[in-house]
Amino acid sequence: MSLLIKSAVILDASQPGLNRKKRDLLIEGGRISRIASRIDPPKNCRTLTFPNLHVSPGWFDSSVSFGEPGFEERETISNGLAVAAASGFTGVVLNPNTRPVPDTSGDIVFLKDASRKAVTELYPMGALSMGSRGEDLAELYDMHGAGAVAFSDYKNAVSNPNLLKLALLYTQGFDGLVHSFPQDEHLGRKGQMHEGEVSVRLGLRGIPSLAEELQIVRDLAILEYTGGRLHIPMISTARSAALIGAARKKGLDVTCSVAIHNLAYTEEKLESFDSAYKVLPPLRTKKDRKALQKALAENIIDFVTTDHNPMDIEEKRQEFDRAAYGTLGLESAFGILNKLFGTDRAVDFLCRGRSRFGAPEVLMREGERAVLTLFDPQSTYTLEKDHLGSASKNSMFLGEELQGKAYGVVVGSRTNL
């Protein structure tokens, strides 16, 4: 079946002659066959029309968690990908924080098979070490062959420097991407929030900025020694951004991301002892937030992530020091970024990251595969639980006024609209 998208404002900065123009787009056989001011629908064509419709290349998220296998009560792969599609994401990278963790090629095959019927495309990461225990390298090459796009122990820091060294050396043989979560496990152990004036006042054990920055200094030194490709996910401090920017100027192949909630909120949110705001890395200071926003705008930070991490109510509604880390982020991502940075930059940020993870680049041109996000950038609403499609409801953005909403996506011949 062909699709005709009518009267959509195109947002694609790579095409100055088309950017911000209102056009019709005809999709046939999963490809954009025509873009024009007016297209009459051919036979057996479905027409898509929405108020204030805008369309951009498909959005991409480099860090989402679901639950399946092992934590299906938090989220299944099927529903998680449906939520991603409804939130405007055409591709997501899945974190290896399930039970068991995916540390063999068979595990990667399972994840790929479980996502085949979804509209949003799933790019699984494999565990960096067996069982994510930080002792022995997992089956990196075999997982790469099965479709793993990177290797990570998620938020288990690589405490053994020799393990990181071996991983960076070994993965060069097949151009693999290594993740290292930026937190020294000794400095950050049992921390509940950012270490500073607010944590002292609240009597909560803190996670100092030093825990993140010291780990990054170590990891960059190892990268400089070994070579290879390193990604540092979800940095949260001003100095972290500066360290990575300096390393890149030296020619090191390193990228980094920032979680959207670290761009939006600060440590003051924890004064209510609301565990919805308990995340890792923690919400930091106003100075850090400002520096992260600036580093993202200047491309020192490569891309944003929702760090979408469903947790069921039993894991969140308990004493603060026992509550789980994590927040939902897919449903609120565009509404927060659009409010903070404006539509053009928000869309730019959401389109970044594909090439780093080996996902095909998206070109919104005639003859290219259709990978599109449809949205309204002007709609405003207050986020309520009814807006959340996730099985878990642990969003720190509940009650926040958002600006802009996704209608859905088109990926090849599939759409959720």
Secondary structure, 3 states (H helix, E strand, C coil): CEEEEEEEEECCCCCCCCCCCEEEEEEECCEEEEEECCCCCCCCEEEECCCCCEEEECEEEEEECCCCCCCCCCCCHHHHHHHHHHCCEEEEEECCCCCCCCCCHHHHHHHHHHCCCCCCEEEECECCEHHHCCCCECCHHHHHHHCCCCECCCCCCCCCHHHHHHHHHHHHHHCCCEECCCCCHHHHCCCCEECCHHHHHHCCCEECHHHHHHHHHHHHHHHHHHCCCEEECCCCCHHHHHHHHHHHHCCCCEEEEEEHHHHHCCHHHHHHCCHHHCCCCCCCCHHHHHHHHHHHHCCCCCEEECCECCCCHHHHCCCHHHCCCCECCCCCHHHHHHHHHCHHHHHHHHHCCCHHHCCCCCCCCCCCECEEEEEEEEEEEECCHHHCCCCCCCCCCCCCEEEEEEEEEEECCEECC
